[in-house]
Amino acid sequence: MSKTPVQTIYASASNPSSVDELLGKLAAYRPIEIREIETKLGTSEATIAQVVEITEAGDSIDLGERPVFWQVVRRQLATATEEVPWVVGRLTKTGPAYRLEGMAETEGPAVQRALAALSN
């Protein structure tokens, strides 16, 4: 007697990392707060930031609030102010370290459109 395979009507949620989603992409980061977060390796300090991917056309894809643990990126985010709350760049990896590379001048208009749309 053969058994019929059970059909599922669901898929298990994947857990993509921020690196997988952001590496090499132009994104804007707005730091919100610094918080201690419990991780598999123990308690670590992280900067909680709103992250928005910016397309070439100037559209924004809000990726929500995310903890940022990378030390160099956290120092870069610390430059944000009330007047200039967004830090924009491409997440890159050099050796074991991550950092934000500055955007090209030609990307300025797309970034401006994307961030302006967020405030509407």
Buried (B, 14 or more C-beta within 10 A) or exposed (E): EEEEEEEEEEEEEEEEEBEEBBEEBBBBBBBBEBEEEEEEEEEEEBBBBBBBBBEEEBEBEEBEEBBBBBEEBBEBBEEBEEEEBBBBBBBBEEEEEBBBEEBEEEBEEBBEBBBEEEEE
